Amino acid sequence: MKKKTTINNPFSKYIKWFWITILGGTSAIILLFLLASWGVFGALPSFEELENPEHNLATEVISIDGKTLGKYFKENRTPVKYKDLPENLLKALVATEDERFYEHSGIDFKSSVRAIIKLGKGGGGSTITQQLAKQLFHGEGSKNLPERILQKFKEYVIAIQLERQYTKQEILTMYLNKYDFLNLAVGIRSASRIYFGKEPIDLTVSESAMLVGMLKNASYFNPLRRPKKVKNRRNTVLGQMFKNKFITKIEKDTLQKRGLGLDINKETHSDGSATYFREYLRNFMNTWIKNNPKPDGTEYNLHRDGLKIYVTIDSRMQSYAEDAMKEHMSNLQRIFFKEQKRNKTAPFYDLDKKQIASTMKQAMKRSNRWKRMKKNGATEKQIKASFKEKTEMKIFSWKGDIDTIMSPIDSIRYYKHILRSGLLSIEPQTGHIKAWVGGIDYKYFQFDAVKQQKRQVGSTFKPFVYATAINQLNLSPCDKFPNTLYTIPKEKYGMPEDWTPKNAGEKYGGELTLKQALAGSVNVITAKLIDMVNPKNVVSLAKRAGIKSDIQAVPAIALGSVDLSLYEMVGAYATFANKGLQVEPMMLLKIEDKNGTVLEQFIPNSKEVLSEESAYVIINLLEGVTDAGSGIRLRTKWGSYPDNVATGYPYEFTNPIAGKTGTTQNQSDGWFMGIVPNLATGVWVGAEDRAVHFAGITYGQGASMALPIWALYYKKMYADSTLNVSKEEFEKPKNLSIRINCDETNEEGEKFENIIEENPEF
């Protein structure tokens, strides 16, 4: 029998090992996938986590005209929907990060093999879905190679789960919503607003390409630190878009030559619009959250739960108000600095050295430096010494922040020079707060001049005296009163001594109509009126009009000796424009959760304060202030004011305006309250300390300090055709029984004489 011959294949051993390697490697990969899916390498996200991957969502404050005023956040991330993403952004993303995105099911094996062979030098192998998985469930990859390999397998498993759970559109949207673009720009919406000042849907091809370019490594491709590298990276993205036929060569070449076109809009709390309002709202929301728990009993988190707070503020009006304040206050500060060069105790008046030292010491004790050093165990002597040591610091100026070297005590004195201001606008018919400017710069001056601060109101309180007299005694603006000194005797109303107020400038003689008296802010006639109606009745009307602060029922309140907030004053003045009906000021429309479910809807509260007829008569009296009184500069166009103190003059308003100026003792406070039929606005100007003020009435009166802000603000609003700020007449009651036309031939003063006869005690 012939022996069978065996032919040895020299390659059989290699073929055998080849298949062992292939099959073994494949088996190992399958095993790793299975182990990863079973959670052996660490827990995988639950079904609920896959269903709800969004967390740390910023709460958004949305104006009545649909603009974002600001956010409260741990991460500044407000998600957008797929429909809010521009097509050019999605094309740039897919062309650069994952060309086969619409073809794979979470893993692009071709890219993965390429990445392994080239060790990542030819581009990464992660799909957009894998990158999303990494962002959502473990963040940055481990530096340890074995751990990173295991993480990679987890990413594969999660990516496949995400692809099963979500559509391609939802995955793209989640990815762009989650990515941190740095500089407090978490997610595509924040990035669009911060880097380009616009919503994502409005991004151009070039802007979209820059943001997509940052996805490679936002820390490295940071447009604020490495603009040249960012531009090169953007051009790479444009090249990818051309390669994938999303743009033409001409478009690519044209766009690559352009700059980045950045329009930086910071979104920290101290930046942006309505900063003082947003801080007040934050405190309100903290209380609201405690009183309105979630259905499961836990509290909402203002900084993480993505609430939407819809407010009454109009972003356009808010912007005009802030601009008007900056325009006038920068000019007024220039004048004040100039005056203080001649003041040996600058910026203080009326204080001796001992009083100034006491004021400065109190300021030191309120500072963070003092509190911090005291907490750390420093003695008062050591703390005081530290205030005299010069150090580097950044200080406020109207020309921009100044880097300087200054001692803390000198910086305190510098800030004592800085004049402050507040503005509030309310729609009388609804109570909606339309603009809230609590100060000149929230970053440096956080004390809110709208609601937190209370200052002496001066002559702006007089309309409440007149309103009480008209409502109670049915007086007419045409009734005449003697312009002579008037004394209220001691013990009456509990006064310890006689009270005889004087007119500003001490001008007396003849008779004046009520309209003339209020227009000229004549003190002696206001004193007579409050005595006629009793201070208690004036206080009662002011309280019904919305003033909540304590007011002593004494005659001196007629001249504005009471301290009130701008918030209270504007709310009360709005009552006059709303036919005597007081609508409580409101700032909130509704609060929604992140899913759009309404958690609370807000409605205004209202009550009648005085008759429609009386309210109209007060408006008529206040119109006299701007037609022929202390507010007449709103209408005049001739001449000029010293050192251009009336910023922006002439204003040349021709429409009906009811207004009242106010100036307190020593010019410490300047006020202007101005009303048109559908908007009441108040402005206050002064310094932190009442001993800091203008030396004379020329610059220190309300018509110079506060009125120009009102005028500039309203001129800006009237120039905006999208706003509906009224220029119409105030609506006259149908059956007006009180005479308001003082040019009629009826005998003047008759009604006043009858009142005197009926009330002999006056």
C-alpha angles and dihedrals in degrees: 000000000000115000116240111242118223115212112207114218106215090208097050092092091054093045089051092052091044092059092041089054093046096045093039092048092047091048090048091050091048090048092049090049090050093046091048092048090049090054096245091137093047137310117302121219114278123241088258091053091050089048092050109028095152116099138149091044118175119241109238129215108210124194125226089257092054101259126132108245095183147311142241110218153153086201115020093233127138111172123227130204126246091255089060093059118092118237092235090059093052092047092049090050096050094041092053107031107028120005093181094044094125092048105051132065098230101304126069102202092185092058092042092054091046091051091050094048094046093037090237095303093115092053134291123292098220118115122219088257091054091048089051090050090053093048095047102044114023111002120208117024121253119264089220108093099216091046091047091052090052090047089052091057090049088052089052092053094044091046091055090048091050091050090053092046101044140036121246089254092054092049092052090048094048091048094053091043092053104045118105109227092183129236089078090303105130111169131008096282095056090043092052092049096043099043100033107015094237144094118269093251089063096053116125123225091259093049092047090050091053093051092046089049089058090060090078091066119334093192091058097035095050109152092206093056107025108026094159093054090045090052091051090049091048089052089052089056090049088051090053090050090053091047090055091046095245092125134020125251090250090054091047094049093045095048094045090061093056127092123245093265094214120187103185116207112176117214103199115127093255091054133064131033131331094009095162092046091049091052091051089047091051091057091046091051093050088059092043091053092054091052097042112050126183119266089264091055097251122121125256114246111228092204101043112026100073098235119178115221113194111202137187095238114117108220093212094051091044090053093048091048093051092046092049091051093050092047095053101032093053088053094044091049090054090055093046093051089051092052093048092060086076094046113095092197095042129208093011130077127184094024130107123218093268092052092047091051090051091049092051092047091053089051091052091051091053092052125103090235092060093045093047095048093045090051089052091055102259118153121241089251091054092047093051091048091053090056089062096052114100117236140168114271144154117238135190123258133160089241091057137283114320123215107213146147112248140144115254091241091055091048090054090053090047091054090049085066093057115101117221133207144188135198133188131180125194131182101229097208096054104020088234113158104226102179132014119183109172098180148340098273125002092201091066105019113041099167106110114230092193105060109354098052127069120193137170107279101205118190093352086084093060095086089066089058091048092045091053091049094048094044093045102035102025092235122178127226085238096059111114129226130185114259094223136118112284124200127201106200124238120267090031106117087005095290116159093215143012116290118215112164120199132219120250105266088014094254115160141161141092127028131297132197117238088251091055092044094054093041090054093038090233108191100198093059092047088052090052091050096052090050090052094054101029121246091253091066091050090052090048093054092046090051092050089050089061107271107139101176119103112268121189112227095234129125093247090074086074088075094045102262090150125098113231138161125253087237091060094044097051092044090053094045089051087065090068092055092047096061094263094308113126114213111192110243111257131190102179130072100174145330121225132186122235091275094055096256110149109239096180137358117204126218129187125253118220141180138174115259104171138352121286089242094053091047091052092049090053089051088051090052091049091050086061089062092062095036098052110348141070091314096053093111087078087072108029123092103182129093127002141253127248114279090352090285091158093070112214095010131192098058098170099196112179101177125094112280126177110203149155132199123209132196123179131209113304090003091281092144133029120196138181125183114190129180136188119177096274104025133051117190133181128193128193127188129182144110130275091256122047090221088066109080145113115293095231143029096250093076098015102059123103091246089062101034104039111011096070091060090054091047095049091046095052093044089056092048094048089052090057109084091194091067125075103210105158126250092173130112118270109262111262119219112251096234104035108177098176116085113237101165103088092185090073116111096241112127108271120236096015094123092048091053091051090052091051091051091050093046107041092173087075 
